[in-house]
Amino acid sequence: MTGKRLGVLAGVAVVAAAAIGAGAAAALTASGSPARTMAASPAPGGPGYSYYRSMQGRYSGGSMMGGSMMGGRSWHWMMGTAGYRWMMGGTRVPGWMRGGRPPAAMMGNSTDMGQVMGRLWAGAPGPRVSPATAAGLGTQVPAGARVNEAARTITFTTTSVHLAVVASPAGGPDETFRIAGMVNPKITVPAGAHVTIQVVNADPDTAHGLVVTASDTALTWMPMMTAAPAFLGSELWFLPNPTSAGMHTGTLTFTASTPGTYQYLCPVPGHAQKGMTGTFIVSRAR
């Protein structure tokens, strides 16, 4: 994405739940009310909060941007627990996904929140993999799956599903997922399958996440503002930029309980529009 500008953001994107040790948040319904609680509100304490305090301290002198969206409160409230929950999501989508914006000091010269959050959280604690490992994961054929490269499909018949997904890998199309060596393949799992998806952000200058959603909102600018995750746990709000320490990785785990056709996509604003989306099918038991 280097050099690209997505325009002024009106809100959406996320929290690297696995990468920084915070719980995933609930998505909002179209009316803006919580769809359901995905995990406990991120509690202050631990390495995630310590990193947050350290990161915020660098911007404590910043001026407000979009003050009405931030409730008109002083910038310094973001240093405390209220700001942490606003940034991390609490029991719902993070505040900056709902139209609020961090202070101008944090935005710098960028208007792209994916770039801003990817940069701010780049040094956060959490699991990482090397570029070589990420490359291997992007071509890894999942156990128990039938892969059709010509049709770009992955079909599971087992009730235990393990996938590796690499976001915007080197040598591939920008703003896409690489899974089993394919770009955004159609994935089919049986109803009741226990699904584990490891996600790696290989993009050097923007955050990426992955959400499985029931609504056909992939072409909207802010897909997760109009659709909740399809299953409890089927969201990883974002993983920040890689650093010399490695590429951030996180895992989402859920049960594909209800047959139907779903979408997997990156919830960071504009990314699904640019190609970070694919079809996720839960087939009926035979």
N, C-alpha and C positions, 0 to 999 in steps of 0.2 A: 504493500500500500504506500510505499514511500512516495511523497510528493502529491498524494491524492488528498483532496479536501472534501468531506462529505457535506459541508454546509453547516449552518447554525443548527444546533440540536435543540429539539423540544422535549426530549427525554427518553430514555430506555437504556438498559444494559444492566449492570450486575455486580455479583460478588463471587470471588473465587473461593467458594466455600471450602473445597478440599485444599486449595493451595495455601490458604492463610488460617485454616483452622476454625473458620466460622461456619455456622449452620446455614443451609440453604434457606431462602425466603419463599413466602407464598407469592404466587402471581396474583394479579388483580383481575377481576371480572371487567367487562366492558364498562360497567357503571362506576368502577373505581373502588369497589369494596373488596376486601380480601376474599379470594376464592376459597382458600383453605390454608391452614398452617402447615408448611412443609417441614419445618424444624423449629426448635426453640429459638427465640430471639438471641442474636449473638451477644453473649454476656461479656462485659469488660473483664479483662484478665487474660493471661496467657500470652504467647508470642505474637498472635495476631494483633491484639490491642496494643501491646508494647510497640510494635512496628508502626501502627496507626498513629500513636502519640508522637513518635519520633518524626514521622513523615509530616504530620500536621504542624509540628513545631517549626518546621522550615518555612511555613507560610503564614505564621501567626500575625504578620503585619499586613496581610493582603486586604484589599478593599472588596466589597461585596459586588457580585455580578448577578443581576436578576433578583434584587432584594425582595420583591414582592413574592417571588416563588419560594424564597427561603424563609418566608414568614416575617421579614423585616427585622429579624433578630441580629444581634451583633455577630460578627465573624467568629468571635472567640468561643461561642457556644459549641462550635464544631470540635473544639479540643476535648470536650467532655463526653460523657456517656451518651447524651442525646445526639451529638454529632456522629458518634461511632455507629449508632443504630441507623441514623439517617443515611450514612454512607454505605453501611453493610446490609441494610434491608429490614432488620428486625423480623417481624412475622409477616412481612409483605415485601413487595418489590422495593429495592432501594430508592430513597428519596430522589436522587438525581435521575432515576428512570421515569419519575412521574412528573417531570417538567422542571424540577429544581436544578440549579447549577451551582457547582462549587465556586468559591471566590475567584476573582480575576487573577489573583496571584498564582493560583493553582492551574488555571487554564493556560497561562503563558500566551504564546502566539497561536495556539490551536483552537479551533472551534469544534473539533471532532472529539466527542467524549470517549470513544474507543481508544483513541491515541492518548488522551489525557490519563485515563484510568490505567491503561497498559503501562504508561511511563511511571505514574505515581506508585504503583504496586509492584514494579519490576523487582525491587529488592526484598519483597516480603518473604517471610519464612515459609517453608512447605516443601513438598517433594518436587524433584526436578529430574530430568533425564538429559543425557548428552545428545548432541545433534545426530551422532551415529545411531544411538538407540532409537531416537525418534524416527529416523529414516527406516530402520528395520520394522518398527511398529506400523508404519504407514503401508508397508507391503505385506504384512503378516496375514496369512490366510487363517481365519478363525477355525478352531477345532469344532467338528460336528456340523460344518456348513457346506453347502454346495455353492460354488462360485461360478458364475457365468460371466466371463469378462466381456464377451460380445454384447450381451444384453445388459451388462452392468447391474447384476443382481447377486445378492447373498441370501440364501435360504437356509434357515435352521429348522431341523425337525426335532432337536433335543430341547428339553425344558431348562437346560442350563446354557445360557448364552453369554459369551465373552467376546467383546469387540475392542479394537484399538482404533482411535480416530485421531488423525493429525490435522490440525487447522493450518491452512496456508503454508504447506511445506515447500521447501526449496525445490526448484525445478518443475513445479506444477503450476496450474492456473491460480492466479491470485483470488482470494476470497472464495475458496472452496475447501471441502473436506477430502482427505485421502483415506480410504478404507480398503484394506486388502488390495492395494495397488490401483484402485479405481477412484474416479472422481464422483463423489455424491451418489453412490450406488443405492438402488432400492433394496431395503432390508426387510425380510419377512421372518417372523418368529411365531411359534405356536402360542395360542392363548394359555395363560398361566405360567409362561416361561419367566424364569428369574434372570433378569438382564443386568449385566455389568458392562459399563462402557468406560474405558480409560481414554481421556482426552488429553492431548498435548498441544500447546500453543507454540507453533514454530515460526510465527510471524514476528519479524524483528521490531515492528513499530506500532502495533495496535493489539488491544485485548480481543480475545475471542472466547466464546462459550458454546454450550450445546444444550438445547432443550427439545424434548419431544412433546409436541402439542397436538391437540385434537382439531384445532381450527385451521382452516385454510387461509392463513394470514402471512404466508411467506413473502408475498410481494408488497406488503405494507412496510412503511418506514419503521414503525415501532411494533413489531409483531406481538411482543409479550405484554403490551398494554391492552390487547383485545382478546387474549386467550390464555387460560391457565395451562400449566403443564398437564399433560394427559394422565400421568400416573404419579402417585406419591413418590418423590425422589427422582423424577425424570428431568431434573434441571441442574445445570452447573452454570451459574450466572456469568462468571468470566474467569479467565486465566490471564495474568498480566504478561508483559513482554519478557522474552528471554534475556538473560545476561550471560556474562562469562562463566557464571556458576551453573548454567544449564537452562533447559526449557521447562517452564512450569507445567506440571501435570496434575490432573485431578480425576476422580472417579465418581460416576453416578450409578446408583443401583436401584432398581425398581422391579416390580412384578407387572408384566404385561397382561393385566387381568381381563381386559375387555376387547373382544374382537373388533376390528375396524381398520380404517386407513388413516394414518396420522402423518405428521411432518416432523422431521428433525431439522433443526436450524440453529444458526447463531443468533442470539437475541440482541447482540450489540447493534445499535441503530444503523440501518442501511446495509448491513452485511448480508442478510437474507436476500435483499433486492439484488445484490451484486453476485449472487450465486451460491451462498453458503446455506443450502437447503437440499433436502432429499426426502424420499418417501419411506415411511416406516409402517409396515403392515403387520397386524396381529391377526393371524388366521384362526379360524374356528377349528376345534379339535375334530378329528375324523373318527 
